[in-house]
Amino acid sequence: MSAFSEGTHSPPKGNRVPFVFSSFIFVISLASVTLFACIQSNAQASALPADKPELSELSQLSAAGMTEFSLVLLDEYTPDIETSPQAWMVWQQDKVSVYQQLGQWQRIVQLGDSIPVKAPPSYREWLQKQIIQAYLFLGDGASARDLLLVQLWVESRAGADPEKSTRLERLRRQVIQSYLVEGRTRDAMSATVRYEQDYRASLEDSAWRALKGRVLIASDRAEKAALVTVANDTPVGQAVYALARRKVVRLLIRRCCKPLSPR
C-alpha cells in the first residue's frame, strides 16, 4: 500500500485532538479575548471624567496632545444658563482661558456671535475685552480698534470713578497696539506721543516702556528704543531691548562697512 493511502500526512490517531474538545478551546479563547476587550474598554471609560472636568484637567489633556478632546469636553460639560447662570459664566470664562492657552483666538472671537440673551452683563463686558485681545493676536487691528473706540466713548461718558483713569490708559495702549499689528507705524507713533502728553505719571511703567520700545523699533529708532528699555526687567521689556540692541548693532555694522565715496 502506498504511503499516500496510509495517510502519512495526517497525525496518528492517538495524537489527534477530538473535534468537540477543539471547539471548546476555540470558544474559551474567543470568550477570553472578548473579556479582555471589555476590561480594556471599561478601563478607558473609567479614565474619562465622570463629573465635570476641572480646568487643570483640561490643561493636562491639552499638554498631552489631546487638544481636540479637551475642547469637546469644554462644550459637552457647559452648565445650563437657565438653571445655573453663575456657573455658566464661570465655565465660559474657564473655556476662554483654555482657548487662550491653546492660542485658539478665532474661537474666542466666535463666542461673541453666540452670547445667550440671559448672559450676565458682567460676562458681556468681560468677553468683549477678551475678544479685543484675540483680535490683536490675530493681527486684526481694525476690528480691535472698532471695539476699543466704543469702550473709550463709554468710559469718557462714565461718571467719576477711581479706576476710570486706569481703564482709559489700558484702552489707549491697546489702540497703539492695534496700529502696530496693522503696520501703521505713523499712527502708532502719533498715538504714543498723545498718550505720553496725557499720562506723564505712567512713563516709568515697565509695560508702557516695553510698548513704547516696540513703537520706536517699528519707526526705525532702535537706538532710542534701546535706551527706553535698557533697565526694563520684565520678560517683554527684555525681549524688546534685545531686539532693539540687535538692530542697533546691525546699523553700526552697516555704517562701518559703508564704502567711502571717492573724493
C-alpha positions as CSV (number, residue, x, y, z in Angstrom):
1,M,0.0,0.0,0.0
2,S,1.3,3.4,-0.9
3,A,2.4,5.9,1.7
4,F,-0.3,8.2,0.4
5,S,-3.0,5.7,1.1
6,E,-1.6,5.1,4.5
7,G,-2.2,8.8,5.3
8,T,1.3,9.8,6.3
9,H,0.3,13.4,6.1
10,S,-2.3,13.0,8.8
11,P,-1.3,12.8,12.5
12,P,-1.6,9.4,14.1
13,K,-4.9,8.7,15.6
14,G,-3.5,8.7,19.1
15,N,-2.3,12.3,18.8
16,R,-5.5,13.8,17.3
17,V,-7.5,16.4,19.3
18,P,-11.1,15.4,19.5
19,F,-13.4,17.8,17.4
20,V,-15.6,18.6,20.4
21,F,-12.6,19.5,22.6
22,S,-11.0,21.7,19.9
23,S,-14.3,23.6,19.6
24,F,-14.4,24.1,23.3
25,I,-10.9,25.5,23.2
26,F,-12.0,27.9,20.4
27,V,-15.0,29.1,22.4
28,I,-12.9,29.6,25.6
29,S,-10.3,31.6,23.6
30,L,-13.0,33.8,22.0
31,A,-14.5,34.5,25.4
32,S,-11.1,35.4,26.8
33,V,-10.5,37.9,24.0
34,T,-13.9,39.4,24.5
35,L,-13.5,39.6,28.2
36,F,-10.1,41.3,27.8
37,A,-11.6,43.8,25.3
38,C,-14.4,44.6,27.8
39,I,-11.9,45.1,30.6
40,Q,-9.8,47.4,28.5
41,S,-12.8,49.3,27.3
42,N,-14.0,49.7,30.9
43,A,-10.6,50.9,31.9
44,Q,-10.6,53.5,29.2
45,A,-14.1,54.6,30.1
46,S,-13.0,55.0,33.7
47,A,-10.2,57.2,32.6
48,L,-12.8,59.7,31.2
49,P,-14.1,62.2,33.7
50,A,-17.4,61.1,35.2
51,D,-18.1,64.6,36.5
52,K,-17.5,68.0,35.1
53,P,-13.7,68.2,34.5
54,E,-11.7,70.9,36.1
55,L,-9.7,73.5,34.1
56,S,-6.4,71.9,35.3
57,E,-7.6,68.5,33.9
58,L,-8.4,70.1,30.5
59,S,-5.0,71.8,30.5
60,Q,-3.3,68.5,31.2
61,L,-5.2,66.9,28.3
62,S,-4.1,69.7,26.0
63,A,-0.5,69.4,27.2
64,A,-0.6,65.6,26.5
65,G,-1.6,66.4,22.9
66,M,-5.3,65.7,23.3
67,T,-6.3,69.3,22.4
68,E,-9.4,68.4,20.4
69,F,-10.7,66.1,23.1
70,S,-10.3,68.9,25.8
71,L,-12.2,71.2,23.5
72,V,-15.0,68.7,23.1
73,L,-15.2,68.4,26.9
74,L,-15.5,72.2,27.2
75,D,-18.6,72.2,25.1
76,E,-20.0,69.0,26.5
77,Y,-19.9,70.0,30.1
78,T,-21.1,73.6,29.8
79,P,-23.7,74.2,32.6
80,D,-27.2,75.2,31.7
81,I,-27.6,79.0,31.7
82,E,-31.3,78.7,32.5
83,T,-30.8,76.9,35.8
84,S,-27.2,78.0,36.8
85,P,-26.3,81.3,35.2
86,Q,-23.4,82.0,37.5
87,A,-21.9,78.5,37.0
88,W,-22.4,79.0,33.2
89,M,-20.4,82.3,33.4
90,V,-17.6,80.8,35.4
91,W,-17.4,77.8,33.0
92,Q,-17.4,80.1,29.9
93,Q,-14.5,82.1,31.5
94,D,-12.6,78.9,32.0
95,K,-13.3,77.9,28.4
96,V,-11.8,81.2,27.2
97,S,-8.8,80.7,29.4
98,V,-8.2,77.3,27.8
99,Y,-8.6,78.8,24.3
100,Q,-6.0,81.4,25.3
101,Q,-3.6,78.8,26.4
102,L,-4.1,76.9,23.2
103,G,-3.9,80.0,21.0
104,Q,-7.4,79.5,19.7
105,W,-8.1,83.2,19.2
106,Q,-10.7,82.7,16.5
107,R,-12.8,80.6,18.8
108,I,-12.8,83.5,21.3
109,V,-14.0,85.8,18.6
110,Q,-16.8,83.4,17.6
111,L,-18.1,83.4,21.2
112,G,-19.1,87.0,20.7
113,D,-21.5,85.9,18.0
114,S,-23.5,83.5,20.2
115,I,-23.9,85.2,23.6
116,P,-27.2,84.0,25.1
117,V,-29.8,86.6,25.9
118,K,-29.7,85.7,29.6
119,A,-25.9,86.1,29.9
120,P,-25.0,88.4,32.8
121,P,-23.9,91.9,31.7
122,S,-20.6,91.5,33.6
123,Y,-19.8,88.5,31.3
124,R,-20.6,90.5,28.2
125,E,-18.2,93.2,29.3
126,W,-15.5,90.7,30.2
127,L,-15.8,88.8,27.0
128,Q,-15.5,91.9,24.9
129,K,-12.1,92.6,26.5
130,Q,-11.0,89.1,25.6
131,I,-12.2,89.5,22.1
132,I,-10.2,92.7,21.7
133,Q,-7.1,90.9,22.9
134,A,-7.9,88.0,20.5
135,Y,-8.2,90.4,17.5
136,L,-4.7,91.8,18.4
137,F,-3.2,88.4,18.5
138,L,-4.8,87.6,15.1
139,G,-3.4,90.8,13.7
140,D,-6.8,92.3,13.0
141,G,-6.1,95.8,14.3
142,A,-9.2,97.4,12.6
143,S,-11.7,95.0,14.3
144,A,-9.9,95.5,17.7
145,R,-10.0,99.3,17.3
146,D,-13.7,99.3,16.4
147,L,-14.4,97.8,19.9
148,L,-11.8,99.9,21.6
149,L,-13.3,103.2,20.3
150,V,-16.7,102.1,21.6
151,Q,-15.3,101.4,25.0
152,L,-13.4,104.7,25.0
153,W,-16.6,106.5,24.3
154,V,-18.4,104.7,27.1
155,E,-15.6,105.3,29.5
156,S,-15.4,109.0,28.6
157,R,-19.1,109.5,29.4
158,A,-19.0,107.5,32.7
159,G,-19.1,109.3,36.0
160,A,-16.3,109.8,38.5
161,D,-14.6,106.5,39.3
162,P,-11.2,105.9,41.0
163,E,-10.4,103.2,38.3
164,K,-11.6,105.2,35.3
165,S,-8.2,106.7,34.5
166,T,-6.6,103.2,34.7
167,R,-9.2,101.8,32.3
168,L,-8.7,104.7,29.9
169,E,-4.9,104.1,29.9
170,R,-5.3,100.4,29.2
171,L,-7.7,101.1,26.3
172,R,-5.4,103.7,24.7
173,R,-2.4,101.4,25.0
174,Q,-4.4,98.8,23.1
175,V,-5.3,101.3,20.4
176,I,-1.5,101.8,19.9
177,Q,-1.1,98.0,19.7
178,S,-3.9,97.9,17.1
179,Y,-1.9,100.2,14.9
180,L,1.3,98.2,15.4
181,V,-0.3,94.9,14.4
182,E,-1.5,96.6,11.2
183,G,1.9,98.1,10.4
184,R,0.5,101.6,10.7
185,T,3.7,103.0,12.3
186,R,3.0,106.7,11.9
187,D,-0.4,106.3,13.6
188,A,1.2,104.2,16.4
189,M,3.8,106.9,16.9
190,S,1.3,109.7,17.0
191,A,-0.9,107.8,19.5
192,T,2.2,107.2,21.6
193,V,3.1,110.9,21.7
194,R,-0.5,111.9,22.7
195,Y,-0.6,109.2,25.3
196,E,2.6,110.5,27.0
197,Q,1.2,114.0,26.9
198,D,-1.9,112.9,28.8
199,Y,-0.3,110.3,31.2
200,R,3.1,111.5,32.2
201,A,2.8,109.7,35.5
202,S,3.0,106.3,33.8
203,L,6.2,107.0,31.9
204,E,8.2,104.8,34.3
205,D,5.8,101.9,34.0
206,S,7.7,98.8,32.6
207,A,4.8,97.7,30.5
208,W,4.4,101.1,28.9
209,R,8.2,101.4,28.2
210,A,8.1,98.0,26.5
211,L,5.3,99.1,24.3
212,K,6.9,102.4,23.5
213,G,10.1,100.5,22.6
214,R,8.2,98.4,20.1
215,V,6.8,101.6,18.5
216,L,10.2,103.1,18.3
217,I,11.7,100.0,16.7
218,A,8.9,99.9,14.1
219,S,9.7,103.6,13.5
220,D,13.4,102.8,12.8
221,R,14.5,104.4,16.0
222,A,16.2,101.4,17.5
223,E,18.8,103.5,19.4
224,K,16.1,105.3,21.4
225,A,14.2,102.1,21.9
226,A,17.3,100.5,23.5
227,L,17.6,103.5,25.9
228,V,13.9,103.2,26.8
229,T,14.0,99.5,27.6
230,V,17.6,99.1,28.9
231,A,16.5,99.0,32.5
232,N,13.3,97.0,31.9
233,D,13.5,93.8,33.9
234,T,10.2,92.3,32.7
235,P,10.3,89.4,30.1
236,V,8.6,91.5,27.5
237,G,10.9,94.5,28.2
238,Q,14.0,92.4,28.0
239,A,12.8,90.9,24.7
240,V,12.2,94.4,23.2
241,Y,15.6,95.6,24.5
242,A,17.3,92.6,22.9
243,L,15.6,93.3,19.6
244,A,16.5,97.0,19.7
245,R,20.1,96.2,20.6
246,R,20.3,93.8,17.7
247,K,19.0,96.4,15.3
248,V,21.5,98.9,16.7
249,V,24.4,96.6,16.1
250,R,23.3,95.9,12.6
251,L,23.0,99.6,12.0
252,L,26.5,100.2,13.3
253,I,28.0,97.4,11.2
254,R,26.2,98.9,8.1
255,R,27.7,102.3,8.9
256,C,31.2,101.0,9.4
257,C,31.2,98.8,6.3
258,K,29.8,101.6,4.1
259,P,32.2,102.2,1.2
260,L,33.9,105.6,1.2
261,S,32.8,107.9,-1.5
262,P,35.6,109.0,-3.9
263,R,36.9,112.5,-3.4
